[in-house]
Every structure is written in C-alpha cells, then in structure tokens.
Amino acid sequence: MESLTFDSDDLDVTEDFLSHAYARMRIGSATPGSNRARIRRAGIPAVSVDELALDFEMSYSVTPLGRICLCVVHEGTVQDHGFHGVEDAFGPGDVVLFAPPDLPYSGRICNARYNITMLDPALLAQVAAGPDGPQPVRLTGHRPRSAAAARHLSHTITHLRDAVLSDPEIADQPLIAATAAQHLAASVLGAFPSTALPEPTAADRADAHSAVLRRALAYIDDHADQPVTVADIAAAAHVTVRAVQYAFRRHLDTTPLAQLRRVRLAHAHHELAAADPGSGVTVTAIAARWGFHHPGRFAALYRDTYRRAPHETLSDG
C-alpha cells in the first residue's frame, strides 16, 4: 500500500512535490501571505485517493497525467479549468473528470478542500472488455451523466478511502485490492459517457448459452483465491464481458462477481469451520483473506447464507 503526506507553505516546495506526485506542472499564487498546502494520499496498485486542502488561490498548468483523474470538491471552487476546448468551473459537491489521460490542463483552485482519485486507464478496459479482449476505453465527457450517477461515484470513492485504504492490513490483501479497483472502475464507467458498450449485442445474446455459463463457473471455482476480473471470466468462457454478464443474468439471475463472492464466502466458511479457535486466528483475518474487507457486511452476508454468525462457526471449529 502506498501512502504519503505533505504540509508546506513554501510555493516552490509545493510545486516540486506536486510535480513528483502527479505530473510536471507549474503553479502560482494570487493570495498574499499564507500559501499553505496539505495533501494526504493512500493508494493500492492502479488506484490512489488523495485529500487536498489549499488555503490560497493557486493557478496550475499540468502536463498529461497518463491516468484517469477524478475530482470531488468539498469546499471552495475550481475556476477557469480547461483542456482541449473545454472550460468549466466546479464547486462543492461536483464530481468531474479533470482531463483525459493524454491531455494537459490548467485552471485555478480557490481556497479549496477537495479529493483527487486517480486510476490506471487499463482498469476501464478490463471492466468493459469486448470480443477481442480488453481494448482501450475513453471517457467522452468530463461531467457525469446525472446527479444520481455523480452521487454513486462519490460514495464509491468515499467507501474506498474509508473502508479499504484507511487500513493497510486490509488494503494489502490482494483479493480486496483487486475487487476495490474493479468496483471503482465500474462506477466510473457507470457515471461518465464513454466509448464502452454496456448493453449486450445480438451476438452477445447468442453466446450466452449454458456451455458458456459452465466454463465461467468452472473458472470462478478454480481461481477464487486469486484476483479475478469480469474480463478474466469472460476470456475463460471465450465470450465478451457483456455476453458472460448476460449469461449469468439469464440462467442464474445474478452477476459473475456476485457468484465469485458466493464462492469466496463458501471458502471462508470452510476455513472458519476447520480453524482452531485457540490458535489466535480471527474472523476478520479469514474474511479479509477471501476478499471481504468490511467485518459487519461479511457477518451479515454470512448469517444470511449459513443462519449463524461467523464467530460461532469459528468457536465450534
């Protein structure tokens, strides 16, 4: 897990830090006196979430980041933000794409407290893999499709920050890191217009037969202990992501990732039942090993499935 903190009122030091933490940039201040900048980052492979607070008006000109860069404004404003013919201003509650990964951008941050979430563009391709495997996916708008989509994405980012990245022992679990990154990528695709094709085509529907489902289920069973994406499942079944999602919905009324969660829950159940309660093993540790980072949600899901609390299974082991 990656983490960093920064706190300085020296503009040159801040510019050097930002250039190393994001991309090469030039900054300036229109505020006499204090130029204090505070930044806190937590990250896992392919995803990072930063909280920033600038107690001054800072102009910025940034070279391409090479990553999807999302901004959620808490307080203050972002003014004159622009890239490649786009100019906009953002305020509290706004959720925006700062710029496509390959374009520079500039603007002014005015006494703001805000969140920057960055992710590898390859994650979008994995979530929206087509018939020829993962292909580049481009977001075609910098504002979400709707206020509801923006809220959902903001909640996803908050959950990632507070429930996963806040605890290094949780964030360092490979299954948790992979699942959290996929969830964020899916939320981004759900929020912004893009070149991805979310609905199954006629060919996808024709491919969604029982043999495809059997191959997908077998892959999930054999790889539940590894980081698995929907694209991996689709590739193992020799169909598109849309086709495998449609097959699960048509035949099982569920999704590939929900099935993966059920299989992992079963493995956690067996491990709890086989564990020696006197060895120091905990429900939380076993749950995290199988990709369940929230103890309360794991316990609720476990009770719904096995009609008892997980600690009762461990105690009887």
N, C-alpha and C positions, 0 to 999 in steps of 0.2 A: 504494500500500500504506500502511496505517495502522500506526503504532507509537507506544507511549508507555511510560514507566517512572515509577515513583513509589516513594519511600522516605521515610518520616517516622515519628516517634514522638509527634507532636502530634495528639491526637484530633480537635480541631476542623478542622485542616488535612486529616486523613484523611476526615472526614465530607464536607467540601466537595468533595474530589476524587472520592469515590465517587458523590456526587450528580450530578456532571457526567459521569462515565464510565459510569454505569449508569442510575439513575433517582433522583429525590429520595428521600432516606432520612434516618432518624435512627439514630445508633449510640451505644453506651455501652460502658464498660469495667468489668469486675469484677476486674481484675488491678491491684494496686498496683505502682507503679514503671513499667517499660517498657511502652509501648503501640505498639511498632514494627509498621508495616505496609509490606510490599513487594509491588509489583504490576508485572508486565511484560505488555504487550499487543502482539500482532501481528494484523493483520486485512487482509482484502480486502473488496470490496463485498459486503454482505449477510452476511458471516461474520467473527467475531473470536474469538481464543483468548487467554485471559488465564491467567497463572500467578500465584497469590497466596500469600503467607506472612504469617500473623498470629501474632506472638509473645505473644499475650494472649488473654483471653476477651472477645469482642466481641458484644454484643447488636445486633440490627439490626431495623429496621422499614422496609420498602421499598414505594414506590408501584409500580403496574404498569409493567413494563419495555417492553411492546409488542413483545417479541422472545421467541423460544424461548430459554430459559436452562438449560443443562445444567451439572451439577456432577460432577466426578470427584475424590474425596477421596484424597489421597496419604498424609497423616499427620494425626493429631488427629481431632477429631469435630465434627459439626454436631448440636446438640441443640435440642429443642423447636421444630423447624422446622414451620411451619404456614401453611396458606392454605385458606379456604373449607371448613372441616370436616375437613381433612386435617392430621394431626400425625404427625411421624416423626423419626427420628434416623439419622444416616449416619456411617459410619466408613471406614477405609482400604479402598480397592477398590470402594466403592459408586459407581454411576453413576446419577444421578437427574435428573429434571426439577424445577427449583426451584419453578416455579409456571406455570400458563397465562399467556400474554402479557398478558391483560387483568385479572389479579387481583393484589392486593397480597399480601405475605408477610412473615413475621417469624421470628426464631429467635436462636440463639447459636452462634457459631463459637468453638471452644475450642482455642486454640494449634494451629492447623491450617495445613497446606500443601495447597492444592487448585487445581483447574483450573476455570475458568468458560468455557464455549463458548456464544456467542450467535449466532443466525441469524435472518434475516428469515422470518417465518411463510409468506410468499409462496413461498419455495423448496419447502415441502412441497406446496403446491398445484400447482406446476409439475411436480413429480415424479409426483404422483398425479392428473393431470388426468382429468376424466371426460368424458362425451359432449358436454357443453356448454362444454368448455374448462376452464381452471383454476378450481376452486372452493375456498373456504376449507376447510382440513383442521385438525381439532382432535385433539390428543393426549388420550386419555381415561384415562390412568394416569400416575403420576409415577415408577413403577418399571418397568424393562424387563421384557419377557415372561419372560426366563430369564437364568440366569447366562451362558450362551453368547452371547446377544444383547447383554448388557452388555459382555462382553469384546470382541466385534466392534466395538461402537461406540467403546469406549475406544481400541482400536487405530486406528480411523479418525481419531479426534481427534489421537492422538499422531503419526500419519503426516502429517496436515495441518499440525500445528505444526512438526515436524522436517524434513519433506521439501519443503514448499511455503512456509510463512510464514517460515522461517528465512533465506531468500534473497530479498531484494527484487527482484532481476532475474528470478527465476523467478516469484514471486508476481504481478509486474506484467504477465506475459504473459496477454492476455485469454482465450485458449483454456484455459490452465492454471487460471486463477481460476474460470472457469465450470464446468469439469469437477470441480474440487475441491469447489466449493459443492454441485453436484448429488450428488456421492458422499456428502458429509456428510448432506444431506437424505434421501437414500435409506437411509442407515444408521440415521438417526433413525426413519424410518417402519418400518424392519425391526425396530427394537429395542422400540418402545413401542406399546401398543394405541392405535388411532386410529379416526377416522371414515372413513378411506380404505378403498377396496375393492380389495385387492391381486389377487384372482383374476378372470379374465375371466368375464363373464356369457354367457348363451346368445347374446345379441345381439352381444357382442364376438367370439365364436367364428364367428358367421355372417359378420361383417365381415372376418374375417382371410383374405381371398382374394388371389389373385395380383395383381389390379389395385391393391389397397391396397399390397402389397409394392412394386410398380413405382413408385408415387407416392412412397413413403417413400424408396426407394433414390435416385430422381432428386433429391429434396430434399437428402439427405445429400451426394450428389455435387456439387450446386450451392452448398452452404453449408458445406463442410468447413473453410473458412478463417475461419469466424465462430463465436462462442459459440452452441452448439446444445443444446437440452434435448430430452428424450424427448417432452415436451409439444409442442414445435415440430414435431417429426417427425410426431407423431400428427395435429396440426392440418393439416399439409400433405397428409396422406393422408385427411383428413376422417373420422377414426375416433377412438376413445378411446385413451388410453395403453395400457390393457390389451389392446385389440384389436391395436394395432400390435406390441406385445411378443409376443403370441400368434402373429401372422403371421410374424414373424422366427423364432420358435422352431419353428413348424410347417413352414415352407418351407426355411429355411436352417440350422436348428439353432444359432441364435446369438441375439444381442440387438441392438437398434438402436444402442446405444452401442458395442458391440464392432465392429459394421460401420463406424461412424463412425471408430473407432480404426484400422481397416484402411485406410480411405480416406486418413486423415491420414498414416499410415505410408507409403503409396504416394507422397503428395505430398512427404514428407520425403526419400524415396528419389530421386525425380526431381530435387529441389533439390540433394542431395548429388552426384548424377551430373553436374549441369550447373555446379556451382560451380568456381571457380578456386582450387585449394589455396594458391596464392601470395597470395591477396587477404586472408588473415587470418581468413576465415570458419571457424567451428568446428562440429564435430558437435553439441556441446551447444547452441549457439545455434540451429541449424536444428531440432533436436529440440524445443527449448522453443517455437519459433515455431509448431510444429504440435501443441502441447499435451502434449508428453512432458517431464515435469519431472525424472524420475529417470534420469540417464545410463546407469546399469547396466541398468535394466529396458528402456530403449529399445534398448540394444545387444543384449540377449538376444532381444527381440522381432524386431529387425531380422535377426539371424542366423538365427532360426527361419524367417523368411519368405524371405530372399534368399540364405541359405547363405554369407554372408560378413559381416565386421564393417563397420559404417558408415564407419569411418575409412579402410578400404580403398577403398570407393566414392568417398569424397572425394579420396583420393590419386590415383585414376585419372581424376578429372574434368578 
